[in-house]
């Protein structure tokens, strides 16, 4: 059933005073988050997103006098999905992709409660949010990546010499291994094989759902890690408490995701890259450049840690678009404005020889 068909909920009691969430709803959310953490091994960042999404949903339900998950029916769920886009629930209006993510959290919550026998049916099973437009991932050109990585090791005025070496190693790893930012900052020294430092080696990344994968480390990323671990990291750790973290801040603690993001933003600005660049842009670039170089899509899937090859195949669309652009710019028949049916034939030109 479409959201539009269910946009208007039936009359439901209203007027629940603002305050704490109804205990039954709060308990159900807490139990579901515990299930996601223990049974599915979701990261703290993902759990935080689920918590925020469900908190908005609980406020929506409480505002309509619904205090128990068993009180919710299908039209109410559909009305919430519509409100996500319009902001009629009092929250910030969301884009189609953000609304789809929140709706997915709500559907998962109701599915969990039904499976646990805490509701007689699943009111969200037939509710579908509007499909967000498909956006192709944005990749940097090889020249842009090269400039970015070169300036990362130069640092800025007044920076410690150790910091640029760390930044260069971090960005080389993000691009050279296709790591997510959370995977990179979550690395420990033990996750880097001894052979990486000076020889061909591998690195162990922990992805979504605590799934581990082994990724080879290229020569340039190896060199950057070697410089960082030998020359830079000991200075940054200094007299601070010991930490197993591979990437550390100037106080000797584990580098945060926010700090790693700032490292990339600074390097992009100094490299003269004016478009928006995020840590995931380097991951997109890693996949796109591999496919353009002839790598098999299933190999790229393994390197990225995607559960489904369908997720990886979106990068083949980026590569196809790149090929279309190159063809349109370079092929004489793609750029010609002449109509082949109206161009006069030159009698002196011999007919083409057909190749069998």
The 8 nearest C-alpha neighbors of each residue, nearest first, counted from 0:
[[1, 125, 126, 2, 4, 127, 5, 3],
 [2, 0, 3, 4, 127, 126, 5, 128],
 [1, 3, 5, 77, 4, 6, 127, 126],
 [2, 4, 6, 1, 5, 81, 77, 7],
 [5, 3, 1, 2, 6, 0, 7, 77],
 [4, 6, 74, 2, 3, 77, 7, 78],
 [5, 7, 78, 3, 4, 2, 77, 8],
 [6, 8, 5, 78, 9, 74, 4, 75],
 [9, 7, 74, 75, 78, 6, 10, 5],
 [10, 8, 11, 7, 74, 75, 5, 72],
 [9, 11, 8, 12, 13, 7, 63, 75],
 [10, 12, 9, 63, 13, 64, 8, 65],
 [13, 11, 64, 63, 10, 14, 65, 15],
 [14, 12, 63, 64, 15, 62, 11, 65],
 [13, 15, 16, 64, 62, 63, 12, 61],
 [16, 14, 64, 62, 13, 61, 17, 63],
 [15, 17, 14, 18, 62, 61, 64, 19],
 [18, 16, 15, 19, 62, 61, 20, 58],
 [19, 17, 16, 20, 21, 15, 58, 61],
 [18, 20, 21, 17, 22, 25, 16, 58],
 [19, 21, 25, 22, 18, 24, 57, 61],
 [20, 22, 66, 24, 23, 25, 19, 61],
 [23, 21, 25, 24, 26, 20, 66, 19],
 [22, 24, 26, 67, 25, 21, 27, 66],
 [25, 23, 27, 26, 22, 21, 67, 28],
 [26, 24, 22, 28, 27, 23, 20, 29],
 [27, 25, 29, 23, 28, 24, 22, 30],
 [26, 28, 24, 30, 25, 29, 23, 31],
 [29, 27, 31, 25, 26, 30, 32, 24],
 [30, 28, 26, 32, 31, 27, 25, 33],
 [29, 31, 33, 27, 28, 32, 26, 34],
 [30, 32, 34, 28, 33, 29, 27, 35],
 [33, 31, 35, 29, 34, 30, 36, 28],
 [32, 34, 30, 36, 31, 35, 37, 29],
 [33, 35, 31, 38, 32, 37, 36, 30],
 [36, 34, 39, 32, 33, 38, 37, 41],
 [35, 37, 40, 33, 41, 34, 39, 38],
 [38, 36, 34, 40, 35, 39, 33, 41],
 [39, 37, 34, 35, 40, 36, 33, 41],
 [38, 40, 35, 41, 36, 37, 208, 34],
 [39, 41, 208, 36, 37, 209, 38, 35],
 [42, 40, 208, 36, 39, 35, 45, 46],
 [41, 43, 45, 44, 46, 40, 208, 207],
 [42, 44, 46, 45, 47, 41, 36, 48],
 [45, 43, 47, 42, 46, 48, 41, 181],
 [46, 44, 48, 42, 47, 43, 41, 49],
 [47, 45, 43, 49, 48, 44, 50, 42],
 [46, 48, 50, 44, 45, 49, 43, 51],
 [47, 49, 45, 51, 46, 50, 52, 44],
 [50, 48, 46, 52, 47, 51, 53, 104],
 [49, 51, 47, 53, 48, 52, 54, 46],
 [52, 50, 54, 48, 49, 53, 47, 55],
 [53, 51, 49, 101, 55, 54, 50, 48],
 [52, 54, 56, 55, 50, 51, 57, 49],
 [55, 53, 51, 57, 56, 52, 50, 58],
 [56, 54, 58, 53, 52, 57, 59, 51],
 [55, 57, 53, 59, 54, 58, 60, 52],
 [56, 58, 60, 54, 59, 55, 61, 53],
 [59, 57, 61, 55, 56, 60, 62, 54],
 [58, 60, 56, 62, 57, 61, 88, 55],
 [61, 59, 57, 65, 63, 62, 58, 56],
 [62, 60, 64, 58, 65, 63, 59, 66],
 [63, 61, 59, 60, 64, 15, 58, 13],
 [64, 62, 13, 61, 60, 65, 12, 11],
 [63, 65, 13, 61, 12, 15, 62, 66],
 [66, 64, 60, 61, 63, 67, 70, 71],
 [65, 67, 21, 61, 64, 24, 23, 68],
 [66, 68, 69, 23, 70, 24, 65, 71],
 [69, 67, 70, 71, 24, 118, 66, 23],
 [68, 70, 118, 67, 71, 119, 117, 72],
 [71, 69, 68, 67, 65, 72, 66, 118],
 [72, 70, 69, 68, 75, 122, 65, 73],
 [73, 71, 122, 75, 74, 70, 76, 123],
 [72, 74, 122, 76, 75, 123, 77, 71],
 [75, 73, 8, 77, 5, 76, 72, 78],
 [76, 74, 78, 8, 77, 73, 72, 79],
 [75, 77, 79, 73, 78, 74, 123, 80],
 [78, 76, 74, 80, 2, 79, 75, 5],
 [79, 77, 6, 75, 81, 76, 80, 74],
 [78, 80, 82, 76, 77, 81, 83, 75],
 [79, 81, 77, 83, 82, 78, 128, 102],
 [80, 82, 78, 79, 83, 84, 77, 6],
 [83, 81, 79, 87, 85, 86, 84, 80],
 [82, 84, 80, 81, 86, 85, 92, 93],
 [83, 85, 92, 93, 82, 81, 86, 94],
 [86, 84, 82, 92, 87, 83, 81, 93],
 [85, 87, 92, 90, 82, 91, 88, 83],
 [88, 86, 82, 89, 85, 90, 83, 92],
 [87, 89, 86, 82, 90, 59, 83, 79],
 [90, 88, 87, 86, 91, 82, 59, 92],
 [91, 89, 86, 88, 92, 87, 83, 55],
 [90, 92, 86, 93, 89, 83, 85, 84],
 [93, 91, 86, 84, 85, 83, 90, 94],
 [94, 92, 84, 98, 97, 83, 91, 95],
 [93, 95, 97, 96, 98, 84, 92, 131],
 [94, 96, 131, 98, 97, 99, 93, 129],
 [95, 97, 99, 131, 98, 94, 100, 130],
 [98, 96, 100, 94, 99, 95, 93, 101],
 [99, 97, 95, 101, 100, 96, 93, 83],
 [98, 100, 102, 96, 97, 101, 128, 95],
 [99, 101, 103, 97, 98, 102, 96, 104],
 [102, 100, 104, 98, 52, 103, 99, 97],
 [101, 103, 105, 99, 104, 100, 98, 106],
 [102, 104, 100, 106, 101, 105, 99, 107],
 [105, 103, 107, 101, 102, 106, 49, 108],
 [106, 104, 102, 108, 107, 103, 109, 101],
 [107, 105, 103, 109, 123, 108, 104, 110],
 [106, 108, 110, 104, 105, 109, 103, 111],
 [109, 107, 105, 111, 106, 110, 104, 112],
 [108, 110, 112, 106, 111, 107, 121, 113],
 [109, 111, 107, 113, 108, 112, 121, 106],
 [112, 110, 114, 108, 109, 113, 107, 115],
 [113, 111, 115, 109, 117, 114, 110, 118],
 [112, 114, 118, 116, 110, 115, 111, 117],
 [115, 113, 111, 116, 112, 110, 117, 118],
 [114, 116, 112, 113, 117, 111, 118, 110],
 [117, 115, 113, 114, 118, 112, 119, 111],
 [116, 118, 112, 115, 113, 119, 69, 114],
 [119, 117, 113, 69, 116, 120, 112, 68],
 [118, 120, 113, 116, 117, 69, 121, 112],
 [119, 121, 118, 113, 122, 69, 109, 116],
 [120, 122, 123, 124, 113, 109, 110, 119],
 [123, 121, 73, 72, 124, 120, 71, 76],
 [124, 122, 126, 106, 121, 125, 73, 76],
 [123, 125, 121, 126, 122, 106, 110, 109],
 [126, 124, 0, 123, 127, 122, 73, 1],
 [127, 125, 123, 124, 77, 0, 2, 1],
 [126, 128, 1, 2, 125, 129, 0, 77],
 [127, 129, 99, 130, 2, 80, 126, 102],
 [130, 128, 131, 127, 95, 99, 2, 1],
 [129, 131, 128, 132, 95, 99, 96, 127],
 [132, 130, 95, 96, 129, 133, 99, 94],
 [133, 131, 134, 130, 95, 96, 129, 135],
 [132, 134, 131, 135, 130, 96, 136, 313],
 [135, 133, 132, 136, 131, 137, 313, 96],
 [134, 136, 137, 317, 133, 313, 316, 314],
 [137, 135, 283, 134, 138, 314, 317, 313],
 [136, 138, 280, 135, 283, 139, 284, 317],
 [139, 137, 284, 283, 280, 136, 140, 287],
 [140, 138, 284, 143, 144, 141, 137, 280],
 [139, 141, 143, 142, 144, 138, 284, 288],
 [140, 142, 144, 143, 145, 139, 288, 284],
 [143, 141, 145, 140, 144, 146, 139, 147],
 [144, 142, 140, 146, 145, 141, 139, 147],
 [143, 145, 147, 141, 142, 146, 148, 139],
 [144, 146, 142, 148, 143, 147, 141, 149],
 [147, 145, 149, 143, 144, 148, 270, 142],
 [146, 148, 144, 270, 145, 149, 150, 267],
 [149, 147, 151, 145, 146, 150, 144, 167],
 [148, 150, 146, 147, 151, 152, 145, 153],
 [149, 151, 153, 152, 147, 148, 266, 270],
 [152, 150, 167, 148, 266, 149, 153, 166],
 [153, 151, 163, 167, 150, 164, 154, 149],
 [154, 152, 150, 151, 163, 155, 149, 164],
 [155, 153, 163, 152, 151, 158, 156, 150],
 [156, 154, 158, 157, 153, 163, 159, 151],
 [155, 157, 158, 154, 159, 153, 160, 163],
 [156, 158, 155, 159, 154, 160, 162, 163],
 [159, 157, 156, 155, 160, 154, 162, 163],
 [158, 160, 161, 162, 157, 163, 154, 249],
 [161, 159, 162, 163, 158, 164, 231, 154],
 [160, 162, 231, 159, 164, 163, 165, 234],
 [161, 163, 165, 164, 159, 160, 166, 158],
 [164, 162, 152, 154, 166, 165, 161, 153],
 [165, 163, 167, 227, 162, 161, 152, 166],
 [166, 164, 162, 168, 163, 227, 167, 169],
 [167, 165, 163, 169, 168, 164, 151, 162],
 [166, 168, 152, 151, 164, 170, 169, 165],
 [169, 167, 223, 171, 224, 165, 166, 170],
 [168, 170, 166, 172, 167, 171, 165, 173],
 [169, 171, 173, 172, 167, 168, 174, 166],
 [172, 170, 220, 168, 174, 175, 169, 173],
 [171, 173, 175, 169, 170, 174, 176, 220],
 [174, 172, 178, 170, 177, 171, 176, 175],
 [173, 175, 281, 177, 171, 172, 285, 176],
 [174, 176, 172, 171, 173, 177, 220, 217],
 [175, 177, 178, 172, 174, 173, 216, 214],
 [178, 176, 282, 174, 173, 285, 175, 303],
 [179, 177, 173, 176, 182, 183, 282, 180],
 [178, 180, 182, 181, 183, 279, 177, 282],
 [179, 181, 183, 182, 278, 184, 178, 256],
 [182, 180, 179, 184, 183, 185, 256, 178],
 [183, 181, 185, 179, 180, 184, 205, 204],
 [182, 184, 180, 185, 186, 181, 178, 179],
 [183, 185, 181, 186, 182, 254, 246, 180],
 [186, 184, 182, 183, 181, 187, 244, 205],
 [187, 185, 183, 184, 245, 244, 190, 182],
 [188, 186, 244, 245, 243, 189, 190, 185],
 [187, 189, 245, 190, 191, 243, 244, 186],
 [188, 190, 187, 191, 192, 243, 186, 245],
 [191, 189, 203, 187, 188, 202, 186, 192],
 [192, 190, 202, 189, 188, 193, 203, 201],
 [191, 193, 194, 195, 201, 200, 202, 190],
 [194, 192, 195, 196, 191, 200, 198, 189],
 [193, 195, 200, 198, 192, 196, 199, 197],
 [196, 194, 200, 198, 193, 199, 192, 221],
 [197, 195, 225, 194, 198, 193, 221, 224],
 [196, 198, 195, 194, 221, 225, 222, 199],
 [199, 197, 194, 195, 196, 200, 221, 218],
 [198, 200, 195, 194, 216, 197, 218, 201],
 [201, 199, 195, 194, 216, 215, 192, 198],
 [200, 202, 215, 216, 214, 192, 195, 213],
 [201, 203, 191, 214, 213, 190, 192, 215],
 [202, 204, 213, 190, 212, 214, 191, 211],
 [205, 203, 212, 211, 182, 206, 213, 202],
 [206, 204, 211, 210, 209, 182, 212, 203],
 [207, 205, 210, 209, 211, 204, 182, 208],
 [208, 206, 209, 210, 41, 42, 205, 40],
 [207, 209, 40, 41, 210, 39, 206, 42],
 [210, 208, 207, 206, 205, 40, 211, 41],
 [211, 209, 206, 208, 205, 207, 212, 304],
 [212, 210, 205, 204, 206, 209, 203, 213],
 [211, 213, 204, 203, 214, 205, 304, 210],
 [212, 214, 203, 202, 201, 204, 215, 211],
 [213, 215, 202, 201, 302, 176, 212, 203],
 [216, 214, 201, 200, 202, 217, 213, 176],
 [215, 217, 201, 200, 221, 220, 176, 214],
 [218, 216, 220, 219, 221, 175, 215, 199],
 [217, 219, 221, 220, 222, 216, 199, 198],
 [220, 218, 222, 221, 217, 223, 171, 175],
 [219, 221, 223, 171, 217, 222, 218, 172],
 [222, 220, 218, 224, 219, 223, 195, 217],
 [221, 223, 225, 219, 220, 224, 218, 226],
 [222, 224, 168, 220, 226, 225, 221, 227],
 [225, 223, 227, 168, 221, 226, 222, 228],
 [224, 226, 222, 196, 228, 223, 227, 229],
 [227, 225, 223, 224, 229, 230, 228, 222],
 [226, 228, 231, 224, 164, 165, 225, 230],
 [229, 227, 232, 225, 226, 230, 224, 231],
 [228, 230, 226, 227, 225, 231, 232, 233],
 [231, 229, 227, 226, 228, 232, 233, 161],
 [232, 230, 161, 227, 234, 233, 228, 229],
 [231, 233, 235, 228, 234, 227, 236, 230],
 [234, 232, 236, 235, 231, 237, 230, 229],
 [235, 233, 237, 232, 231, 236, 161, 230],
 [236, 234, 232, 249, 237, 251, 233, 231],
 [235, 237, 251, 233, 234, 239, 232, 238],
 [238, 236, 234, 235, 239, 233, 251, 250],
 [237, 239, 236, 240, 251, 241, 235, 234],
 [240, 238, 237, 251, 236, 241, 250, 252],
 [241, 239, 242, 238, 251, 236, 252, 237],
 [240, 242, 239, 243, 236, 251, 252, 238],
 [241, 243, 244, 240, 252, 253, 251, 236],
 [242, 244, 187, 188, 245, 241, 189, 253],
 [245, 243, 187, 242, 253, 246, 186, 188],
 [244, 246, 187, 188, 186, 247, 243, 184],
 [245, 247, 244, 254, 253, 184, 248, 165],
 [248, 246, 253, 254, 252, 251, 244, 245],
 [247, 249, 254, 251, 250, 252, 253, 235],
 [248, 250, 235, 251, 247, 236, 252, 162],
 [251, 249, 248, 252, 235, 236, 239, 247],
 [250, 252, 236, 248, 235, 249, 247, 239],
 [253, 251, 247, 248, 250, 254, 242, 236],
 [252, 254, 247, 244, 246, 248, 255, 251],
 [253, 255, 247, 248, 246, 184, 252, 258],
 [256, 254, 258, 257, 259, 253, 184, 248],
 [255, 257, 259, 258, 260, 181, 180, 184],
 [256, 258, 260, 255, 259, 261, 254, 262],
 [259, 257, 261, 255, 260, 256, 262, 254],
 [258, 260, 262, 256, 261, 257, 255, 263],
 [259, 261, 257, 263, 258, 262, 256, 264],
 [262, 260, 258, 264, 259, 263, 265, 257],
 [263, 261, 259, 265, 260, 264, 258, 266],
 [262, 264, 266, 260, 261, 265, 267, 259],
 [265, 263, 261, 267, 266, 262, 268, 260],
 [266, 264, 268, 262, 263, 267, 261, 269],
 [265, 267, 263, 269, 151, 268, 264, 147],
 [268, 266, 270, 264, 272, 269, 265, 147],
 [267, 269, 265, 271, 270, 266, 272, 264],
 [268, 270, 266, 271, 267, 265, 150, 272],
 [271, 269, 267, 147, 268, 272, 146, 266],
 [270, 272, 268, 269, 273, 267, 146, 147],
 [273, 271, 267, 270, 274, 268, 143, 269],
 [272, 274, 271, 275, 268, 267, 276, 270],
 [275, 273, 272, 276, 267, 271, 268, 139],
 [274, 276, 273, 277, 272, 280, 264, 267],
 [275, 277, 280, 274, 278, 264, 267, 263],
 [276, 278, 280, 279, 275, 260, 263, 281],
 [279, 277, 280, 281, 180, 260, 282, 263],
 [278, 280, 282, 277, 281, 283, 179, 180],
 [281, 279, 283, 277, 278, 282, 138, 276],
 [282, 280, 284, 174, 279, 283, 278, 285],
 [281, 283, 177, 279, 285, 284, 280, 174],
 [284, 282, 280, 286, 138, 281, 285, 287],
 [283, 285, 138, 281, 287, 282, 286, 139],
 [286, 284, 282, 177, 283, 288, 174, 287],
 [287, 285, 289, 283, 284, 288, 290, 282],
 [286, 288, 284, 290, 289, 285, 314, 283],
 [287, 289, 291, 290, 285, 286, 284, 292],
 [290, 288, 292, 286, 294, 287, 291, 285],
 [291, 289, 294, 293, 292, 287, 288, 286],
 [290, 292, 288, 293, 289, 287, 318, 294],
 [291, 293, 289, 290, 294, 288, 287, 295],
 [292, 294, 290, 291, 295, 289, 288, 296],
 [295, 293, 290, 289, 292, 296, 298, 299],
 [296, 294, 298, 297, 293, 299, 290, 289],
 [295, 297, 299, 298, 300, 294, 290, 312],
 [298, 296, 300, 299, 295, 301, 308, 311],
 [297, 299, 301, 295, 300, 296, 302, 294],
 [298, 300, 302, 296, 297, 301, 303, 286],
 [301, 299, 297, 303, 298, 305, 302, 311],
 [302, 300, 304, 298, 299, 303, 297, 305],
 [301, 303, 299, 300, 304, 214, 298, 177],
 [304, 302, 300, 301, 305, 299, 177, 178],
 [303, 305, 301, 302, 300, 306, 212, 206],
 [306, 304, 300, 307, 303, 301, 310, 308],
 [305, 307, 304, 308, 300, 310, 301, 309],
 [308, 306, 309, 305, 310, 311, 300, 304],
 [307, 309, 311, 310, 300, 312, 297, 305],
 [310, 308, 312, 307, 311, 313, 305, 306],
 [311, 309, 308, 312, 307, 313, 305, 306],
 [310, 312, 308, 309, 313, 300, 314, 305],
 [311, 313, 309, 315, 314, 310, 308, 296],
 [314, 312, 316, 315, 311, 310, 135, 317],
 [315, 313, 317, 312, 316, 287, 311, 318],
 [314, 316, 318, 312, 317, 313, 319, 290],
 [315, 317, 319, 314, 313, 318, 320, 312],
 [318, 316, 314, 320, 315, 319, 321, 135],
 [317, 319, 315, 321, 316, 320, 291, 322],
 [320, 318, 316, 322, 321, 317, 315, 323],
 [319, 321, 323, 317, 318, 322, 316, 324],
 [322, 320, 318, 324, 319, 323, 325, 317],
 [321, 323, 319, 325, 320, 324, 326, 318],
 [324, 322, 320, 326, 325, 321, 327, 319],
 [323, 325, 327, 321, 326, 322, 328, 320],
 [326, 324, 322, 328, 323, 327, 329, 321],
 [327, 325, 323, 329, 330, 324, 328, 322],
 [328, 326, 324, 333, 325, 329, 323, 330],
 [329, 327, 325, 326, 324, 330, 334, 333],
 [328, 330, 326, 327, 325, 331, 334, 333],
 [329, 331, 333, 326, 332, 327, 328, 334],
 [332, 330, 334, 333, 335, 329, 328, 327],
 [331, 333, 335, 330, 334, 336, 327, 329],
 [334, 332, 327, 330, 331, 335, 326, 328],
 [333, 335, 331, 332, 327, 330, 336, 328],
 [336, 334, 332, 337, 333, 331, 338, 330],
 [335, 337, 334, 338, 333, 332, 339, 331],
 [338, 336, 335, 339, 342, 341, 340, 332],
 [337, 339, 340, 341, 342, 336, 335, 343],
 [340, 338, 342, 341, 337, 343, 336, 332],
 [341, 339, 338, 342, 343, 337, 344, 336],
 [340, 342, 338, 339, 343, 337, 344, 336],
 [341, 343, 339, 340, 338, 344, 337, 345],
 [344, 342, 341, 345, 340, 339, 346, 338],
 [343, 345, 346, 342, 348, 347, 341, 340],
 [344, 346, 347, 348, 343, 349, 342, 350],
 [347, 345, 348, 344, 349, 350, 343, 351],
 [348, 346, 345, 349, 344, 350, 343, 351],
 [347, 349, 346, 345, 350, 344, 351, 343],
 [350, 348, 347, 351, 346, 352, 345, 344],
 [349, 351, 348, 352, 353, 346, 347, 345],
 [352, 350, 353, 349, 348, 354, 347, 346],
 [353, 351, 354, 350, 349, 355, 348, 347],
 [352, 354, 351, 355, 350, 349, 348, 344],
 [353, 355, 352, 351, 350, 349, 348, 332],
 [354, 353, 352, 351, 350, 349, 348, 332]]
